[in-house]
């Protein structure tokens, strides 16, 4: 099965939501059979809105992944999603994600005031979801956390923990306690996932050597194998488009 059988659309959030929402997106498999795939860690918390073939409309949340895992995209069942940045876990999401590594949970079907009727037009879904999220934004955010996450995302995890702590005015020990309690992993572990994700576009372009933020080729290979389960060459080849997150990236 080729990625041409998969319809994928993505939309960035309005600027007011950018600290909390990474993107809105939708995906549907137009083939008549399921699309096997490998889910690789990307540092996002996802909330999915869908109606399974044999069940009612449902809303599910997927916590952070730290290892690759097999999944399948069922045929003819559109999935609409919001991908969240980590600040959303503390300020906007109704469950604690620390206990949801490599797993997920159901949310209330009226989460964010969305319902099945909103899953017909992607642009409308994005606008409606954004309109429902904006009134929920906190009036104040801990300044240390805003600085920490701004720098973490801006550098794709490449800044050392000590440098992040200094910039935020927050001790490394306190940051790691916060990360473990809130997200279920250390800051360094999360930064490594962001750094791996930042390398995906170069791998899709067939560049099999580290361009930045990795000590050497051996380090690069270890990190790719850890998060994708394969060496860089195999990930870049992406046989049968099984790494959907790689296939969905725009061509360079």
WOUR-V339607 format. One record per helix or strand. SS is the DSSP state (H for helix, E for strand). FROM is the first residue (numbers start at 1). TO is the last residue. If there is no record, write none. Layout:
# WOUR-V339607
((SS FROM TO) (SS FROM TO))
This chain:
# WOUR-V339607
((H 3 5) (E 6 11) (H 15 17) (E 21 29) (E 35 39) (E 45 51) (E 57 62) (E 69 73) (E 75 75) (E 79 84) (H 87 91) (H 97 100) (E 104 107) (H 111 113) (H 116 118) (H 122 134) (H 143 154) (H 161 168) (H 172 183) (H 187 198) (H 200 204) (H 217 228) (H 232 237) (H 239 241) (H 244 247))
